[in-house]
Amino acid sequence: MIPLPEEHVPSWPRTLAGDGPGKASRQIRKAVEADLPEVLRLDREAFPDGPYPYFVLRQFLDALGDHLLVMDDGDRLHGYVLATPPHHASSWILSLIVGHERRGNGVGRELMTEMLGLLRAEGAAEIMLTVDPANETAVMLYHHLGFSPWGPLQEDYLGPGEARLRMRLAS
Ligand SMILES: CC(C)(COP(=O)(O)OP(=O)(O)OC[C@H]1O[C@@H](n2cnc3c(N)ncnc32)[C@H](O)[C@@H]1OP(=O)(O)O)[C@@H](O)C(=O)NCCC(=O)NCCS
């Protein structure tokens, strides 16, 4: 079994240094309703053909609110991660997005590490996700975090021509 990433008991808000000289410090914290327009912006930017609609995000906030984490520099959101709380010790990562201009600076890894720490502290023994197999950056990130492909490629998983690779992290 692959161990989950190093023990990290989360507490929020967590303050991080700015992502460059003279850059404002950043926080990872639970999302609030006022964040939703920014979450929607990130979603539309990353997935213009199929972002979560606002009403879905609004209901995720009520239903999964403790599991919607954002990275915030006090001005804009750099990214967000959304997961399901453990059910029978299993969780799903539903979404991970970093704004275009912030990519490649470790934000995705920070958000995932924080969420994996939360889920682990809540008793998750396995964490699953699906990813577009052509999304090399995301596949590499998940692989580096200890996820492994789980079962064969799911052809048409999200509809015709929308294959997804299922990945799983277990402890
Ligand atoms: C996938 C995504 C969240 C990664 O966020 P990020 O902040 O750019 O990633 P990080 O800087 O934390 O990099 C994490 C890992 O990704 C890999 N990576 C980063 N940029 C990469 C690139 N251009 N090509 C290949 N791998 C890359 C690195 O291996 C890195 O691993 P390391 O930390 O062990 O070195 C971001 O690209 C994104 O939002 N993409 C659009 C939305 C999306 O596809 N979400 C995932 C849906 S399943």
The ligand as a Tripos MOL2 file, in Angstrom:
@<TRIPOS>MOLECULE
LIG
   48    50     1     0     0
SMALL
NO_CHARGES

@<TRIPOS>ATOM
      1 C1         -3.1970   20.6780  -12.7260 C.3       1 LIG1
      2 C2         -2.9450   21.9790  -11.9810 C.3       1 LIG1
      3 C3         -3.9430   22.0710  -10.8330 C.3       1 LIG1
      4 C4         -1.5160   21.9480  -11.4080 C.3       1 LIG1
      5 O1         -1.3470   23.0760  -10.5990 O.3       1 LIG1
      6 P1          0.0750   23.8250  -10.4950 P.3       1 LIG1
      7 O2         -0.0160   24.7820   -9.3790 O.co2     1 LIG1
      8 O3          0.4660   24.3570  -11.8170 O.co2     1 LIG1
      9 O4          1.0270   22.5850  -10.1390 O.3       1 LIG1
     10 P2          2.3240   22.6490   -9.2260 P.3       1 LIG1
     11 O5          3.1230   23.8650   -9.5730 O.co2     1 LIG1
     12 O6          1.9260   22.4530   -7.8080 O.co2     1 LIG1
     13 O7          3.1090   21.3800   -9.7500 O.3       1 LIG1
     14 C5          2.8390   20.1330   -9.1990 C.3       1 LIG1
     15 C6          3.4480   19.0550  -10.0560 C.3       1 LIG1
     16 O8          2.9270   19.1180  -11.3670 O.3       1 LIG1
     17 C7          3.9770   18.8820  -12.2990 C.3       1 LIG1
     18 N1          3.9700   19.9550  -13.2600 N.ar      1 LIG1
     19 C8          3.8240   21.2690  -13.0340 C.ar      1 LIG1
     20 N2          3.8500   21.9470  -14.1890 N.ar      1 LIG1
     21 C9          4.0210   21.0100  -15.1620 C.ar      1 LIG1
     22 C10         4.1090   21.0520  -16.5730 C.ar      1 LIG1
     23 N3          4.0460   22.2200  -17.2310 N.pl3     1 LIG1
     24 N4          4.2540   19.8900  -17.2470 N.ar      1 LIG1
     25 C11         4.3170   18.7010  -16.6060 C.ar      1 LIG1
     26 N5          4.2280   18.6060  -15.2600 N.ar      1 LIG1
     27 C12         4.0930   19.7380  -14.5560 C.ar      1 LIG1
     28 C13         5.2710   18.8700  -11.6080 C.3       1 LIG1
     29 O9          5.7430   17.5450  -11.7460 O.3       1 LIG1
     30 C14         4.9480   19.1640  -10.1940 C.3       1 LIG1
     31 O10         5.4350   18.1180   -9.4320 O.3       1 LIG1
     32 P3          6.5230   18.3880   -8.2880 P.3       1 LIG1
     33 O11         5.8970   19.3520   -7.3230 O.co2     1 LIG1
     34 O12         6.7550   17.0470   -7.7080 O.co2     1 LIG1
     35 O13         7.6990   18.9550   -9.0180 O.co2     1 LIG1
     36 C15        -3.0740   23.2140  -12.9270 C.3       1 LIG1
     37 O14        -2.2520   23.0160  -14.0440 O.3       1 LIG1
     38 C16        -4.5010   23.4880  -13.3790 C.2       1 LIG1
     39 O15        -5.2710   24.1440  -12.7030 O.2       1 LIG1
     40 N6         -4.8540   22.9960  -14.5800 N.am      1 LIG1
     41 C17        -6.2040   23.2300  -15.1480 C.3       1 LIG1
     42 C18        -7.2720   22.5150  -14.3380 C.3       1 LIG1
     43 C19        -6.9780   21.0600  -14.2580 C.2       1 LIG1
     44 O16        -6.5740   20.4230  -15.2350 O.2       1 LIG1
     45 N7         -7.1890   20.4890  -13.0580 N.am      1 LIG1
     46 C20        -6.9960   19.0820  -12.8010 C.3       1 LIG1
     47 C21        -8.2400   18.3600  -13.1600 C.3       1 LIG1
     48 S1         -8.1070   16.6320  -12.7580 S.3       1 LIG1
@<TRIPOS>BOND
     1     1     2 1
     2     2     3 1
     3     2     4 1
     4     2    36 1
     5     4     5 1
     6     5     6 1
     7     6     7 2
     8     6     8 1
     9     6     9 1
    10     9    10 1
    11    10    11 2
    12    10    12 1
    13    10    13 1
    14    13    14 1
    15    14    15 1
    16    15    16 1
    17    15    30 1
    18    16    17 1
    19    17    18 1
    20    17    28 1
    21    18    19 ar
    22    18    27 ar
    23    19    20 ar
    24    20    21 ar
    25    21    22 ar
    26    21    27 ar
    27    22    23 1
    28    22    24 ar
    29    24    25 ar
    30    25    26 ar
    31    26    27 ar
    32    28    29 1
    33    28    30 1
    34    30    31 1
    35    31    32 1
    36    32    33 2
    37    32    34 1
    38    32    35 1
    39    36    37 1
    40    36    38 1
    41    38    39 2
    42    38    40 1
    43    40    41 1
    44    41    42 1
    45    42    43 1
    46    43    44 2
    47    43    45 1
    48    45    46 1
    49    46    47 1
    50    47    48 1
@<TRIPOS>SUBSTRUCTURE
     1 LIG1         1 GROUP 0 **** ****
